Amino acid sequence: MGITLYQLEGCPYCEAVAERLDELDIEYDSVWVEPRHSERDAVKRVSGQRGVPVLVDEDRGVTMAESERILEFVERSYARPGVETT
């Protein structure tokens, strides 16, 4: 169980999600996807589409795409109010 982030090297949206997870000290596994959409079978299997980033949170039963939605979910689910992170 845990969190898996499907991401593409050099993708600024993926980097934003990974950075926030790191800031919150959240452990996660990275799955690096292929640059070509047509070869992103692993992310297609878990999310039904080939775009990244995709976050899979097995503990909460959540699979989602789009960096803004992922960041909102992470904030709601994992950030502690009143605790600043850098």
Buried (B, 14 or more C-beta within 10 A) or exposed (E): EEBBBBBBEEBEBBBBBBEBBEEBEBEBEBBEBEEEBEEBEBBBEBBEEBBBBBBBBEEEEEBBBBBEEBBEBBEEBBBEEEEEEE
